[in-house]
């Protein structure tokens, strides 16, 4: 699990970290069994993401293999980044006998709480090799400012 290096305390960061830890604890005992049975319950699928920041941007990388660019929607509202879309199943098994089906198809949606406010109108998204990279420029207020200490 990735954790920010910054020591600045933020209730939203703490809440996001707590949510990640709870999700991990709930999935661990099932060792992937619960998520591997999702198609049985028609629960769709949830893309996995990495979220990190540098001094100017928050970057989100989402794995969306098999999805087409035109079937992916990215939107932002405040510090909530939303991914939605559909990965369509391509029927390529006519006349064959199936033994295992583990890939997920259908609609997906994922909300990601960004750690800092971003410039919504300057967000850029790039889709390459099944990975969607979303670069969210931080607002001026959210950028870390280095303060020089003077010695007298």
C-alpha positions in Angstrom: 0.0 0.0 0.0 1.4 3.4 -1.0 1.4 6.1 1.7 2.2 9.8 1.2 5.6 10.9 2.5 4.3 14.2 3.7 3.8 14.5 7.4 1.2 17.2 7.2 -2.0 16.0 8.9 -5.2 16.2 6.9 -8.5 14.7 7.9 -9.4 13.8 4.3 -6.0 12.0 3.9 -6.5 10.1 7.1 -10.0 9.1 6.1 -8.8 8.0 2.6 -6.0 6.0 4.2 -8.4 4.4 6.7 -10.8 3.4 3.8 -7.8 1.8 2.0 -6.9 -0.2 5.1 -10.4 -1.3 5.8 -10.8 -2.5 2.1 -7.5 -4.4 2.4 -8.6 -6.1 5.7 -12.0 -7.1 4.2 -10.4 -8.6 1.1 -7.4 -10.3 2.8 -9.3 -13.3 4.4 -10.9 -14.2 1.1 -7.6 -14.1 -0.7 -9.2 -12.9 -3.9 -12.1 -15.4 -3.8 -14.7 -12.7 -3.3 -13.6 -10.6 -6.2 -13.1 -13.6 -8.4 -16.8 -14.5 -7.9 -18.1 -10.9 -8.8 -19.4 -11.9 -12.2 -21.7 -14.5 -10.5 -23.4 -11.6 -8.7 -23.3 -9.3 -11.8 -21.4 -6.7 -9.7 -19.4 -5.5 -12.6 -15.8 -4.7 -11.9 -13.7 -1.9 -10.4 -10.5 -0.8 -12.0 -7.4 -0.8 -9.9 -5.6 2.6 -9.5 -2.4 4.1 -8.2 -2.6 7.7 -6.9 0.5 9.7 -6.2 1.6 13.4 -6.2 4.6 15.5 -7.0 5.1 19.1 -6.3 2.8 20.3 -9.1 0.3 17.4 -9.9 -1.7 14.6 -8.5 -1.4 11.6 -10.9 -3.9 8.8 -11.1 -3.1 5.6 -13.1 -6.0 3.2 -13.7 -5.7 -0.2 -15.4 -8.5 -0.5 -18.0 -7.2 -3.2 -20.4 -9.6 -3.9 -23.2 -11.6 -0.8 -22.8 -11.8 1.6 -25.7 -11.0 5.3 -25.3 -14.5 6.3 -26.4 -16.1 4.1 -23.8 -14.2 5.8 -20.8 -15.5 8.9 -19.1 -13.4 11.0 -16.6 -14.9 13.8 -14.6 -14.0 15.8 -11.5 -16.0 17.6 -8.8 -14.0 19.3 -6.1 -11.5 16.7 -4.9 -13.6 13.7 -6.2 -12.3 12.2 -9.5 -14.8 9.9 -11.2 -14.0 7.2 -13.7 -16.8 5.5 -15.5 -17.3 3.5 -18.6 -17.8 0.1 -20.1 -15.5 -2.7 -21.3 -17.4 -4.7 -23.9 -17.0 -8.4 -24.3 -15.9 -9.4 -27.8 -17.3 -12.8 -28.7 -14.4 -14.8 -30.0 -15.1 -18.2 -28.7 -17.8 -19.5 -31.2 -17.6 -23.2 -31.6 -15.3 -23.7 -28.6 -15.8 -25.1 -25.1 -14.9 -22.8 -22.2 -13.0 -23.9 -19.2 -12.4 -20.7 -17.3 -13.7 -17.1 -17.5 -11.9 -14.7 -15.2 -12.0 -11.5 -17.2 -14.6 -8.9 -16.2 -16.7 -7.1 -18.8 -19.5 -4.6 -18.5 -19.9 -1.3 -16.8 -17.4 0.1 -14.3 -17.3 3.1 -12.0 -14.7 4.3 -9.6 -14.6 7.4 -7.4 -11.2 8.5 -6.1 -10.8 11.2 -3.5 -7.8 13.3 -4.4 -5.5 14.3 -1.6 -5.5 18.0 -2.5 -7.6 20.5 -4.5 -6.9 20.5 -8.2 -7.4 22.7 -11.3 -10.4 20.8 -12.8 -10.3 22.6 -16.1 -6.6 21.8 -16.6 -6.8 18.0 -16.0 -5.3 15.9 -18.8 -5.9 12.2 -19.5 -3.9 9.8 -21.7 -4.8 6.2 -22.5 -2.0 3.9 -23.6 -1.5 0.2 -23.5 -4.6 -0.3 -21.3 -3.5 2.2 -18.7 -5.3 5.5 -18.2 -3.0 8.2 -16.8 -4.8 11.3 -15.4 -2.6 14.3 -14.5 -4.4 16.8 -12.2 -2.5 20.1 -11.7 -2.7 21.2 -8.1 -4.3 24.6 -7.2 -1.8 27.3 -6.2 -3.0 27.0 -2.6 -2.4 23.2 -2.6 1.2 23.4 -3.8 3.8 22.9 -1.2 5.8 26.1 -0.5 9.3 25.9 0.8 10.1 28.6 3.4 13.6 29.7 3.8 14.8 30.0 7.4 17.0 33.0 8.0 19.8 33.0 10.6 20.4 36.2 12.5 
